[in-house]
Structures are given as structure tokens and as C-alpha cells.
Amino acid sequence: MNVPAPLLQVQELGKRYGSVDVFRHVSLQVARGEFVAIVGESGVGKSTLLNCLAGLDHWDEGRITLDGRDLGTLDEAQRALLRRSHVGFVFQAFHVLPHLDVAQNVALPLMLLGRADPQRVQAMLAAVGLGGLGERLPQQLSGGQLQRVAIARALVHAPPLLLADEPTGNLDPRTADQVMDLLAAQARSEQAALVLVTHSAAAAARADRVLHLRADGVVSPG
């Protein structure tokens, strides 16, 4: 029986600022449809690691392979194109555009790919509980609703890899639970590999696997 290759593979990854290690010897792999949480104390480089996985930040040693492509061999333009088609990113601070309405914010990834699909946008809004709110501006929404917009935007173009950086950090506990339910359910329904970095034990507990990024930079099973 052939076992499919992991969607995301990280081998001996290291990142430094000057002579100071942010992390080192980081190795992990994530399959399609799998939910992996990365936890650790503040300052151990969780968000930096996530940015490296997206090709947004540079690393000093090791290798990242996404869907069979070695990110280290790509130039900035090639990384941007791969990220545009293969990665959805959910940020703690939402990063919605205030001058665009909800539907336009969600449609952005499709527009960048030249794949305008209003029906897909409306289906994603309905899936995240925002049906009928597409014409509202971001300032008319609550924090929980804004995070739902961010989730819909991250998933609308069906990327194989979904990255989430403290997506519940700005939310009250009840809303955070709802957002995590939604994020995990939607990622699985889209068969996306989901990598979450978080301080929240409750959020991490929902993952299929929990990895700890320790002060020495080693990722290990939790």
C-alpha cells in the first residue's frame, strides 16, 4: 500500500537573528486533512516558524517542502505565487481591509488568482455563519465575526495548507470556542492541512497532534 507523501515537510530548520538562535533543529510533517498545533512559551519563535512555513520569512538552515516543492529553491516571486495558490493564513489581528465589504474581503484570494467566483464566496460566508452579511463593512462586525471573515478568506480558494497564528487571541472564551470549532471543521471539510500556533491549551487540545517548540528550538510530541 502506497502511503501518500506529507503535504508539508520541515527538516532541521534553523532561524537566527544575528548570532542569536530563534529556533533550530525543527523537523515536522503534516498530511492533508491533519490538524497540528504548535505550542510553546512566548519568545520561542512560534509565529516566526509559521511565517517560514508560508515562505514569508527566511531561514538560515534546513529545508521546507510544500506539496513537493522545496521553498528554499524558489525566488520571492515564485514563493508568492505558490503561497497565493497553496496557503491560507488566519491572523490574530484579522487583517481585513476596512474599505472593502465582507464579500469583497473574502473574494480577495480568488481575485488574485484570476478565479472570480461569487457563488463560492457566498457558500463560504454561509459556511462560517455570515450568510446575508456580505455587504457589511468590517467596522460593522464583532471580533468573532471578523475572525470568521478571516477564516472564510483563508479557505475560499481551497488551499491545501491552512496556517493560523493565535486566531483566538483577541476573542472571549465562548467566541474563541466557536471560532476553533469552525476553523477545524472547515479545514477538514476542505481537506486542508491545518497548522495552528497558540498559547491556548483549549485550542491546542482540539488538534490531532500537539508539538512543543521549546527554548532550544526542538519540536517534540506533546
CYANA upper distance limits for C-alpha pairs under 8 A (distance plus 0.5 A):
  5 ALA  CA     31 ALA  CA      8.04
  6 PRO  CA     29 GLN  CA      6.63
  6 PRO  CA     30 VAL  CA      6.06
  6 PRO  CA     31 ALA  CA      4.98
  6 PRO  CA     32 ARG  CA      7.59
  6 PRO  CA     67 ASP  CA      8.17
  7 LEU  CA     29 GLN  CA      8.06
  7 LEU  CA     30 VAL  CA      6.51
  7 LEU  CA     31 ALA  CA      5.58
  7 LEU  CA     32 ARG  CA      6.42
  7 LEU  CA     65 THR  CA      8.42
  7 LEU  CA     66 LEU  CA      6.35
  7 LEU  CA     67 ASP  CA      5.35
  7 LEU  CA     68 GLY  CA      7.85
  7 LEU  CA    160 PRO  CA      8.25
  7 LEU  CA    161 LEU  CA      8.31
  7 LEU  CA    193 ALA  CA      7.89
  8 LEU  CA     29 GLN  CA      5.90
  8 LEU  CA     30 VAL  CA      5.66
  8 LEU  CA     31 ALA  CA      7.23
  8 LEU  CA     64 ILE  CA      7.90
  8 LEU  CA     65 THR  CA      6.29
  8 LEU  CA     66 LEU  CA      5.27
  8 LEU  CA     67 ASP  CA      6.87
  8 LEU  CA    161 LEU  CA      8.50
  9 GLN  CA     27 SER  CA      8.12
  9 GLN  CA     28 LEU  CA      6.53
  9 GLN  CA     29 GLN  CA      4.90
  9 GLN  CA     30 VAL  CA      7.20
  9 GLN  CA     63 ARG  CA      8.48
  9 GLN  CA     64 ILE  CA      6.29
  9 GLN  CA     65 THR  CA      5.60
  9 GLN  CA     66 LEU  CA      7.13
 10 VAL  CA     26 VAL  CA      7.53
 10 VAL  CA     27 SER  CA      5.42
 10 VAL  CA     28 LEU  CA      5.62
 10 VAL  CA     29 GLN  CA      6.58
 10 VAL  CA     62 GLY  CA      8.08
 10 VAL  CA     63 ARG  CA      6.29
 10 VAL  CA     64 ILE  CA      5.13
 10 VAL  CA     65 THR  CA      7.00
 11 GLN  CA     25 HIS  CA      8.03
 11 GLN  CA     26 VAL  CA      6.96
 11 GLN  CA     27 SER  CA      5.00
 11 GLN  CA     28 LEU  CA      7.31
 11 GLN  CA     62 GLY  CA      6.03
 11 GLN  CA     63 ARG  CA      5.65
 11 GLN  CA     64 ILE  CA      7.05
 12 GLU  CA     24 ARG  CA      7.35
 12 GLU  CA     25 HIS  CA      4.65
 12 GLU  CA     26 VAL  CA      5.36
 12 GLU  CA     27 SER  CA      5.67
 12 GLU  CA     61 GLU  CA      7.65
 12 GLU  CA     62 GLY  CA      5.20
 12 GLU  CA     63 ARG  CA      7.29
 13 LEU  CA     23 PHE  CA      8.24
 13 LEU  CA     24 ARG  CA      6.23
 13 LEU  CA     25 HIS  CA      5.81
 13 LEU  CA     26 VAL  CA      5.26
 13 LEU  CA     27 SER  CA      7.01
 13 LEU  CA     59 TRP  CA      7.69
 13 LEU  CA     60 ASP  CA      8.13
 13 LEU  CA     61 GLU  CA      5.99
 13 LEU  CA     62 GLY  CA      4.56
 13 LEU  CA     63 ARG  CA      6.55
 13 LEU  CA     64 ILE  CA      8.16
 14 GLY  CA     21 ASP  CA      8.03
 14 GLY  CA     22 VAL  CA      8.04
 14 GLY  CA     23 PHE  CA      5.99
 14 GLY  CA     24 ARG  CA      4.42
 14 GLY  CA     25 HIS  CA      6.43
 14 GLY  CA     26 VAL  CA      7.21
 14 GLY  CA     59 TRP  CA      6.55
 14 GLY  CA     60 ASP  CA      6.09
 14 GLY  CA     61 GLU  CA      5.38
 14 GLY  CA     62 GLY  CA      6.65
 15 LYS  CA     21 ASP  CA      6.57
 15 LYS  CA     22 VAL  CA      5.92
 15 LYS  CA     23 PHE  CA      6.01
 15 LYS  CA     24 ARG  CA      6.83
 15 LYS  CA     58 HIS  CA      8.17
 15 LYS  CA     59 TRP  CA      5.25
 15 LYS  CA     60 ASP  CA      5.62
 15 LYS  CA     61 GLU  CA      7.39
 16 ARG  CA     20 VAL  CA      5.91
 16 ARG  CA     21 ASP  CA      4.86
 16 ARG  CA     22 VAL  CA      5.72
 16 ARG  CA     23 PHE  CA      7.66
 16 ARG  CA     59 TRP  CA      7.89
 16 ARG  CA     60 ASP  CA      7.09
 17 TYR  CA     21 ASP  CA      7.01
 17 TYR  CA     22 VAL  CA      7.35
 22 VAL  CA     44 VAL  CA      6.91
 22 VAL  CA     45 GLY  CA      6.26
 22 VAL  CA    217 GLY  CA      7.71
 23 PHE  CA     44 VAL  CA      7.31
 23 PHE  CA     45 GLY  CA      6.93
 23 PHE  CA    215 ALA  CA      8.07
 23 PHE  CA    216 ASP  CA      7.09
 23 PHE  CA    217 GLY  CA      4.54
 23 PHE  CA    218 VAL  CA      7.84
 24 ARG  CA    216 ASP  CA      7.52
 24 ARG  CA    217 GLY  CA      5.27
 24 ARG  CA    218 VAL  CA      6.96
 25 HIS  CA     62 GLY  CA      8.36
 25 HIS  CA    217 GLY  CA      6.93
 25 HIS  CA    218 VAL  CA      6.17
 25 HIS  CA    219 VAL  CA      8.34
 26 VAL  CA    217 GLY  CA      6.91
 26 VAL  CA    218 VAL  CA      5.79
 26 VAL  CA    219 VAL  CA      6.02
 27 SER  CA    218 VAL  CA      8.25
 27 SER  CA    219 VAL  CA      7.05
 28 LEU  CA    219 VAL  CA      7.87
 30 VAL  CA     34 GLU  CA      6.93
 30 VAL  CA     35 PHE  CA      8.39
 30 VAL  CA     36 VAL  CA      7.68
 30 VAL  CA    193 ALA  CA      7.00
 31 ALA  CA    193 ALA  CA      6.44
 32 ARG  CA    160 PRO  CA      7.39
 32 ARG  CA    161 LEU  CA      8.27
 32 ARG  CA    191 GLN  CA      6.36
 32 ARG  CA    192 ALA  CA      5.88
 32 ARG  CA    193 ALA  CA      4.98
 33 GLY  CA    187 ALA  CA      7.62
 33 GLY  CA    188 ARG  CA      5.87
 33 GLY  CA    190 GLU  CA      8.31
 33 GLY  CA    191 GLN  CA      4.88
 33 GLY  CA    192 ALA  CA      5.48
 33 GLY  CA    193 ALA  CA      5.37
 33 GLY  CA    194 LEU  CA      7.80
 34 GLU  CA    188 ARG  CA      8.06
 34 GLU  CA    192 ALA  CA      7.79
 34 GLU  CA    193 ALA  CA      5.51
 34 GLU  CA    194 LEU  CA      6.67
 34 GLU  CA    208 ASP  CA      7.13
 35 PHE  CA    184 ALA  CA      7.91
 35 PHE  CA    193 ALA  CA      6.63
 35 PHE  CA    194 LEU  CA      5.15
 35 PHE  CA    195 VAL  CA      6.56
 35 PHE  CA    196 LEU  CA      8.21
 35 PHE  CA    207 ALA  CA      5.59
 35 PHE  CA    208 ASP  CA      5.77
 35 PHE  CA    209 ARG  CA      7.32
 36 VAL  CA    194 LEU  CA      6.66
 36 VAL  CA    195 VAL  CA      5.46
 36 VAL  CA    196 LEU  CA      6.82
 36 VAL  CA    207 ALA  CA      5.92
 36 VAL  CA    208 ASP  CA      6.40
 36 VAL  CA    209 ARG  CA      5.48
 36 VAL  CA    210 VAL  CA      6.39
 36 VAL  CA    211 LEU  CA      7.85
 37 ALA  CA    195 VAL  CA      6.28
 37 ALA  CA    196 LEU  CA      5.16
 37 ALA  CA    197 VAL  CA      6.27
 37 ALA  CA    198 THR  CA      7.75
 37 ALA  CA    204 ALA  CA      5.91
 37 ALA  CA    207 ALA  CA      6.27
 37 ALA  CA    208 ASP  CA      8.41
 37 ALA  CA    209 ARG  CA      6.83
 37 ALA  CA    210 VAL  CA      5.27
 37 ALA  CA    211 LEU  CA      6.64
 38 ILE  CA     46 LYS  CA      7.72
 38 ILE  CA    195 VAL  CA      7.83
 38 ILE  CA    196 LEU  CA      6.53
 38 ILE  CA    197 VAL  CA      5.20
 38 ILE  CA    198 THR  CA      7.06
 38 ILE  CA    204 ALA  CA      8.09
 38 ILE  CA    210 VAL  CA      6.40
 38 ILE  CA    211 LEU  CA      5.31
 38 ILE  CA    212 HIS  CA      6.25
 38 ILE  CA    213 LEU  CA      7.17
 39 VAL  CA     46 LYS  CA      7.86
 39 VAL  CA    197 VAL  CA      6.39
 39 VAL  CA    198 THR  CA      6.02
 39 VAL  CA    199 HIS  CA      6.53
 39 VAL  CA    204 ALA  CA      7.93
 39 VAL  CA    210 VAL  CA      7.70
 39 VAL  CA    211 LEU  CA      6.78
 39 VAL  CA    212 HIS  CA      5.52
 39 VAL  CA    213 LEU  CA      6.60
 40 GLY  CA     44 VAL  CA      7.16
 40 GLY  CA     46 LYS  CA      7.68
 40 GLY  CA    198 THR  CA      8.28
 40 GLY  CA    199 HIS  CA      7.34
 40 GLY  CA    212 HIS  CA      6.06
 40 GLY  CA    213 LEU  CA      5.60
 40 GLY  CA    214 ARG  CA      6.55
 41 GLU  CA    199 HIS  CA      7.92
 41 GLU  CA    213 LEU  CA      8.44
 41 GLU  CA    214 ARG  CA      7.92
 41 GLU  CA    215 ALA  CA      8.38
 44 VAL  CA    213 LEU  CA      7.20
 44 VAL  CA    214 ARG  CA      7.02
 44 VAL  CA    215 ALA  CA      6.10
 44 VAL  CA    217 GLY  CA      7.54
 45 GLY  CA     49 LEU  CA      6.45
 45 GLY  CA    213 LEU  CA      8.35
 46 LYS  CA     50 LEU  CA      6.85
 46 LYS  CA    197 VAL  CA      6.73
 46 LYS  CA    213 LEU  CA      7.56
 47 SER  CA     51 ASN  CA      6.71
 47 SER  CA    165 ASP  CA      6.96
 47 SER  CA    197 VAL  CA      7.48
 48 THR  CA     52 CYS  CA      6.77
 48 THR  CA     57 ASP  CA      7.78
 49 LEU  CA     53 LEU  CA      6.80
 50 LEU  CA     54 ALA  CA      6.94
 50 LEU  CA    163 LEU  CA      7.58
 50 LEU  CA    165 ASP  CA      7.91
 50 LEU  CA    197 VAL  CA      8.04
 51 ASN  CA     55 GLY  CA      6.75
 51 ASN  CA     56 LEU  CA      5.53
 51 ASN  CA     57 ASP  CA      5.86
 52 CYS  CA     56 LEU  CA      6.20
 52 CYS  CA     57 ASP  CA      5.22
 52 CYS  CA     58 HIS  CA      6.60
 52 CYS  CA     59 TRP  CA      7.24
 53 LEU  CA     64 ILE  CA      7.40
 54 ALA  CA     83 ARG  CA      6.98
 54 ALA  CA     87 VAL  CA      7.40
 54 ALA  CA    163 LEU  CA      8.36
 55 GLY  CA     71 LEU  CA      7.29
 55 GLY  CA     79 ARG  CA      6.68
 55 GLY  CA     80 ALA  CA      8.26
 55 GLY  CA     83 ARG  CA      7.75
 63 ARG  CA     70 ASP  CA      7.58
 63 ARG  CA     71 LEU  CA      8.07
 63 ARG  CA     72 GLY  CA      7.17
 64 ILE  CA     70 ASP  CA      6.37
 64 ILE  CA     71 LEU  CA      6.25
 64 ILE  CA     72 GLY  CA      7.40
 65 THR  CA     69 ARG  CA      5.70
 65 THR  CA     70 ASP  CA      4.88
 65 THR  CA     71 LEU  CA      6.44
 66 LEU  CA     70 ASP  CA      7.05
 66 LEU  CA     71 LEU  CA      7.53
 70 ASP  CA     74 LEU  CA      7.76
 71 LEU  CA     79 ARG  CA      7.32
 74 LEU  CA     78 GLN  CA      6.02
 74 LEU  CA     79 ARG  CA      6.36
 75 ASP  CA     79 ARG  CA      6.64
 76 GLU  CA     80 ALA  CA      6.64
 77 ALA  CA     81 LEU  CA      6.81
 78 GLN  CA     82 LEU  CA      6.71
 79 ARG  CA     83 ARG  CA      6.44
 80 ALA  CA     84 ARG  CA      6.50
 81 LEU  CA     85 SER  CA      6.97
 82 LEU  CA     86 HIS  CA      6.23
 82 LEU  CA     87 VAL  CA      8.14
 83 ARG  CA     87 VAL  CA      5.46
 83 ARG  CA     88 GLY  CA      8.38
 84 ARG  CA     88 GLY  CA      8.41
 84 ARG  CA    109 PRO  CA      7.57
 84 ARG  CA    112 LEU  CA      8.10
 84 ARG  CA    113 LEU  CA      7.77
 85 SER  CA    113 LEU  CA      7.71
 85 SER  CA    157 HIS  CA      7.87
 85 SER  CA    159 PRO  CA      6.69
 86 HIS  CA    158 ALA  CA      8.48
 86 HIS  CA    159 PRO  CA      5.01
 86 HIS  CA    160 PRO  CA      6.01
 86 HIS  CA    161 LEU  CA      6.54
 87 VAL  CA    154 ALA  CA      8.26
 87 VAL  CA    159 PRO  CA      5.70
 87 VAL  CA    160 PRO  CA      7.06
 87 VAL  CA    161 LEU  CA      5.40
 87 VAL  CA    162 LEU  CA      6.24
 87 VAL  CA    163 LEU  CA      7.76
 88 GLY  CA    153 ARG  CA      8.23
 88 GLY  CA    154 ALA  CA      4.67
 88 GLY  CA    155 LEU  CA      6.60
 88 GLY  CA    159 PRO  CA      6.44
 88 GLY  CA    161 LEU  CA      6.82
 88 GLY  CA    162 LEU  CA      5.18
 88 GLY  CA    163 LEU  CA      6.63
 89 PHE  CA    154 ALA  CA      6.02
 89 PHE  CA    162 LEU  CA      6.45
 89 PHE  CA    163 LEU  CA      5.34
 89 PHE  CA    164 ALA  CA      6.31
 89 PHE  CA    165 ASP  CA      8.36
 90 VAL  CA     94 PHE  CA      7.44
 90 VAL  CA    150 ALA  CA      6.39
 90 VAL  CA    151 ILE  CA      6.61
 90 VAL  CA    154 ALA  CA      6.80
 90 VAL  CA    162 LEU  CA      8.21
 90 VAL  CA    163 LEU  CA      6.69
 90 VAL  CA    164 ALA  CA      5.03
 90 VAL  CA    165 ASP  CA      6.74
 90 VAL  CA    167 PRO  CA      6.89
 91 PHE  CA     95 HIS  CA      7.34
 91 PHE  CA    150 ALA  CA      8.05
 91 PHE  CA    164 ALA  CA      6.54
 91 PHE  CA    165 ASP  CA      5.64
 91 PHE  CA    166 GLU  CA      7.30
 91 PHE  CA    167 PRO  CA      6.22
 92 GLN  CA    164 ALA  CA      8.39
 92 GLN  CA    165 ASP  CA      6.34
 92 GLN  CA    166 GLU  CA      5.62
 92 GLN  CA    167 PRO  CA      4.87
 92 GLN  CA    168 THR  CA      7.06
 92 GLN  CA    169 GLY  CA      6.55
 92 GLN  CA    170 ASN  CA      7.18
 93 ALA  CA    167 PRO  CA      8.34
 93 ALA  CA    170 ASN  CA      7.93
 94 PHE  CA    146 LEU  CA      6.96
 94 PHE  CA    147 GLN  CA      6.26
 94 PHE  CA    150 ALA  CA      6.28
 95 HIS  CA    150 ALA  CA      8.04
 96 VAL  CA    105 ASN  CA      6.92
 96 VAL  CA    138 PRO  CA      7.69
 96 VAL  CA    146 LEU  CA      8.13
 96 VAL  CA    149 VAL  CA      8.31
 96 VAL  CA    150 ALA  CA      7.44
 97 LEU  CA    105 ASN  CA      7.04
 97 LEU  CA    138 PRO  CA      8.07
 98 PRO  CA    137 LEU  CA      7.22
 98 PRO  CA    138 PRO  CA      6.15
 98 PRO  CA    139 GLN  CA      7.49
 99 HIS  CA    137 LEU  CA      7.73
100 LEU  CA    104 GLN  CA      6.20
100 LEU  CA    105 ASN  CA      6.51
100 LEU  CA    137 LEU  CA      7.00
100 LEU  CA    138 PRO  CA      8.20
101 ASP  CA    105 ASN  CA      6.73
101 ASP  CA    134 GLY  CA      7.07
101 ASP  CA    135 GLU  CA      5.91
101 ASP  CA    136 ARG  CA      5.87
101 ASP  CA    137 LEU  CA      4.88
101 ASP  CA    138 PRO  CA      7.01
102 VAL  CA    106 VAL  CA      6.82
102 VAL  CA    133 LEU  CA      7.48
102 VAL  CA    134 GLY  CA      5.25
102 VAL  CA    135 GLU  CA      6.50
102 VAL  CA    136 ARG  CA      6.28
102 VAL  CA    137 LEU  CA      6.42
102 VAL  CA    138 PRO  CA      6.92
102 VAL  CA    149 VAL  CA      7.32
103 ALA  CA    107 ALA  CA      6.58
103 ALA  CA    121 VAL  CA      7.15
103 ALA  CA    122 GLN  CA      7.96
103 ALA  CA    125 LEU  CA      8.23
103 ALA  CA    133 LEU  CA      8.44
103 ALA  CA    134 GLY  CA      4.90
103 ALA  CA    135 GLU  CA      6.91
104 GLN  CA    108 LEU  CA      6.84
104 GLN  CA    134 GLY  CA      8.27
105 ASN  CA    149 VAL  CA      8.09
105 ASN  CA    153 ARG  CA      7.29
106 VAL  CA    121 VAL  CA      6.97
106 VAL  CA    149 VAL  CA      7.01
106 VAL  CA    150 ALA  CA      7.87
106 VAL  CA    152 ALA  CA      6.54
106 VAL  CA    153 ARG  CA      4.59
106 VAL  CA    154 ALA  CA      8.33
106 VAL  CA    156 VAL  CA      7.46
107 ALA  CA    111 MET  CA      6.72
107 ALA  CA    116 ALA  CA      7.83
107 ALA  CA    117 ASP  CA      8.24
107 ALA  CA    118 PRO  CA      8.09
107 ALA  CA    121 VAL  CA      6.52
107 ALA  CA    153 ARG  CA      7.20
107 ALA  CA    156 VAL  CA      7.76
108 LEU  CA    112 LEU  CA      6.69
108 LEU  CA    153 ARG  CA      7.76
109 PRO  CA    113 LEU  CA      6.85
109 PRO  CA    153 ARG  CA      7.46
109 PRO  CA    154 ALA  CA      8.28
109 PRO  CA    156 VAL  CA      7.71
109 PRO  CA    157 HIS  CA      6.77
110 LEU  CA    114 GLY  CA      6.64
110 LEU  CA    115 ARG  CA      5.43
110 LEU  CA    116 ALA  CA      5.92
110 LEU  CA    117 ASP  CA      7.60
110 LEU  CA    156 VAL  CA      7.74
110 LEU  CA    157 HIS  CA      6.33
111 MET  CA    115 ARG  CA      6.29
111 MET  CA    116 ALA  CA      5.88
117 ASP  CA    121 VAL  CA      6.99
118 PRO  CA    122 GLN  CA      6.73
119 GLN  CA    123 ALA  CA      6.60
120 ARG  CA    124 MET  CA      6.67
120 ARG  CA    156 VAL  CA      7.42
121 VAL  CA    125 LEU  CA      6.74
121 VAL  CA    156 VAL  CA      7.05
122 GLN  CA    126 ALA  CA      6.69
122 GLN  CA    131 GLY  CA      7.48
122 GLN  CA    134 GLY  CA      8.19
123 ALA  CA    127 ALA  CA      6.62
124 MET  CA    128 VAL  CA      6.82
124 MET  CA    152 ALA  CA      6.10
124 MET  CA    155 LEU  CA      8.36
124 MET  CA    156 VAL  CA      6.89
125 LEU  CA    129 GLY  CA      6.79
125 LEU  CA    130 LEU  CA      5.35
125 LEU  CA    131 GLY  CA      5.69
125 LEU  CA    133 LEU  CA      8.49
125 LEU  CA    134 GLY  CA      7.89
125 LEU  CA    149 VAL  CA      8.01
125 LEU  CA    152 ALA  CA      6.87
126 ALA  CA    130 LEU  CA      5.88
126 ALA  CA    131 GLY  CA      4.71
126 ALA  CA    132 GLY  CA      8.37
127 ALA  CA    131 GLY  CA      8.26
127 ALA  CA    186 GLN  CA      8.37
128 VAL  CA    148 ARG  CA      6.43
128 VAL  CA    149 VAL  CA      8.26
128 VAL  CA    151 ILE  CA      8.25
128 VAL  CA    152 ALA  CA      7.13
128 VAL  CA    182 LEU  CA      7.22
129 GLY  CA    148 ARG  CA      8.27
130 LEU  CA    134 GLY  CA      7.82
130 LEU  CA    145 GLN  CA      8.03
130 LEU  CA    148 ARG  CA      8.19
130 LEU  CA    149 VAL  CA      8.41
136 ARG  CA    140 GLN  CA      6.88
136 ARG  CA    141 LEU  CA      8.25
137 LEU  CA    141 LEU  CA      7.86
138 PRO  CA    146 LEU  CA      7.33
141 LEU  CA    145 GLN  CA      6.26
141 LEU  CA    146 LEU  CA      6.71
142 SER  CA    146 LEU  CA      6.67
143 GLY  CA    147 GLN  CA      6.80
143 GLY  CA    170 ASN  CA      7.95
143 GLY  CA    171 LEU  CA      7.12
144 GLY  CA    148 ARG  CA      6.87
144 GLY  CA    171 LEU  CA      7.03
144 GLY  CA    175 THR  CA      6.47
144 GLY  CA    176 ALA  CA      8.09
144 GLY  CA    179 VAL  CA      7.66
145 GLN  CA    149 VAL  CA      6.83
146 LEU  CA    150 ALA  CA      6.84
147 GLN  CA    151 ILE  CA      6.75
147 GLN  CA    167 PRO  CA      7.82
147 GLN  CA    179 VAL  CA      7.87
148 ARG  CA    152 ALA  CA      6.66
148 ARG  CA    179 VAL  CA      7.47
149 VAL  CA    153 ARG  CA      6.60
150 ALA  CA    154 ALA  CA      6.62
151 ILE  CA    155 LEU  CA      6.78
151 ILE  CA    183 LEU  CA      7.19
152 ALA  CA    156 VAL  CA      6.27
153 ARG  CA    157 HIS  CA      8.39
154 ALA  CA    159 PRO  CA      8.31
154 ALA  CA    162 LEU  CA      7.67
155 LEU  CA    159 PRO  CA      6.87
155 LEU  CA    162 LEU  CA      8.10
155 LEU  CA    186 GLN  CA      8.39
155 LEU  CA    187 ALA  CA      8.10
155 LEU  CA    190 GLU  CA      8.29
158 ALA  CA    190 GLU  CA      7.02
158 ALA  CA    192 ALA  CA      8.15
159 PRO  CA    192 ALA  CA      7.18
160 PRO  CA    191 GLN  CA      7.58
160 PRO  CA    192 ALA  CA      5.08
160 PRO  CA    193 ALA  CA      6.60
161 LEU  CA    192 ALA  CA      5.89
161 LEU  CA    193 ALA  CA      5.35
161 LEU  CA    194 LEU  CA      6.65
161 LEU  CA    195 VAL  CA      8.33
162 LEU  CA    187 ALA  CA      7.84
162 LEU  CA    192 ALA  CA      6.76
162 LEU  CA    193 ALA  CA      6.44
162 LEU  CA    194 LEU  CA      5.23
162 LEU  CA    195 VAL  CA      6.82
163 LEU  CA    194 LEU  CA      6.43
163 LEU  CA    195 VAL  CA      5.49
163 LEU  CA    196 LEU  CA      6.50
164 ALA  CA    194 LEU  CA      8.09
164 ALA  CA    195 VAL  CA      6.78
164 ALA  CA    196 LEU  CA      5.21
164 ALA  CA    197 VAL  CA      6.90
165 ASP  CA    196 LEU  CA      6.60
165 ASP  CA    197 VAL  CA      5.73
165 ASP  CA    198 THR  CA      7.24
166 GLU  CA    196 LEU  CA      7.73
166 GLU  CA    197 VAL  CA      6.30
166 GLU  CA    198 THR  CA      5.31
166 GLU  CA    199 HIS  CA      7.76
167 PRO  CA    198 THR  CA      8.36
168 THR  CA    172 ASP  CA      8.47
168 THR  CA    176 ALA  CA      5.55
168 THR  CA    179 VAL  CA      7.67
168 THR  CA    180 MET  CA      8.06
169 GLY  CA    176 ALA  CA      8.44
171 LEU  CA    175 THR  CA      6.53
171 LEU  CA    176 ALA  CA      5.95
172 ASP  CA    176 ALA  CA      6.39
173 PRO  CA    177 ASP  CA      6.68
174 ARG  CA    178 GLN  CA      6.98
175 THR  CA    179 VAL  CA      6.63
176 ALA  CA    180 MET  CA      6.64
177 ASP  CA    181 ASP  CA      6.66
177 ASP  CA    203 ALA  CA      8.14
178 GLN  CA    182 LEU  CA      6.73
179 VAL  CA    183 LEU  CA      6.48
180 MET  CA    184 ALA  CA      6.52
180 MET  CA    203 ALA  CA      7.10
181 ASP  CA    185 ALA  CA      6.53
182 LEU  CA    186 GLN  CA      6.39
183 LEU  CA    187 ALA  CA      6.54
184 ALA  CA    188 ARG  CA      6.70
184 ALA  CA    194 LEU  CA      8.29
184 ALA  CA    206 ARG  CA      8.46
185 ALA  CA    189 SER  CA      6.62
186 GLN  CA    190 GLU  CA      6.65
187 ALA  CA    191 GLN  CA      6.52
187 ALA  CA    192 ALA  CA      5.61
187 ALA  CA    193 ALA  CA      7.60
187 ALA  CA    194 LEU  CA      7.03
188 ARG  CA    192 ALA  CA      6.60
188 ARG  CA    193 ALA  CA      8.42
196 LEU  CA    204 ALA  CA      8.32
198 THR  CA    203 ALA  CA      7.71
198 THR  CA    204 ALA  CA      7.42
200 SER  CA    204 ALA  CA      6.74
201 ALA  CA    205 ALA  CA      6.48
202 ALA  CA    206 ARG  CA      7.58
203 ALA  CA    207 ALA  CA      8.11
204 ALA  CA    210 VAL  CA      7.05
205 ALA  CA    210 VAL  CA      8.13
209 ARG  CA    221 PRO  CA      7.99
209 ARG  CA    222 GLY  CA      8.03
210 VAL  CA    221 PRO  CA      6.76
210 VAL  CA    222 GLY  CA      5.72
211 LEU  CA    219 VAL  CA      6.40
211 LEU  CA    220 SER  CA      5.91
211 LEU  CA    221 PRO  CA      5.39
211 LEU  CA    222 GLY  CA      5.81
212 HIS  CA    218 VAL  CA      8.18
212 HIS  CA    219 VAL  CA      5.77
212 HIS  CA    220 SER  CA      5.99
212 HIS  CA    221 PRO  CA      7.08
212 HIS  CA    222 GLY  CA      6.60
213 LEU  CA    217 GLY  CA      6.25
213 LEU  CA    218 VAL  CA      6.31
213 LEU  CA    219 VAL  CA      5.26
213 LEU  CA    220 SER  CA      7.66
214 ARG  CA    218 VAL  CA      6.25
214 ARG  CA    219 VAL  CA      7.21
